[in-house]
C-alpha cells in the first residue's frame, strides 16, 4: 500500500501528522521544532545521496 503512495504525498502526510500532533500537544513546541529540524536534515542527506 505504501508503495502506491508517491513519496511526496507520504512526506506531506507525515508533516501534517507532525503538525496535528504539535497542535494537540501545545506544550511540546521544542519537540515539534526538533522533529522539523531532523526532517530537514534527513531531506538534505537524501538529496546529497541521490545526486550520486
Buried (B, 14 or more C-beta within 10 A) or exposed (E): EEEEEEEEEEEEEEEEEBEEEBEEEEEEEEEBEEBBEEBEEEEEEEEEEEEE
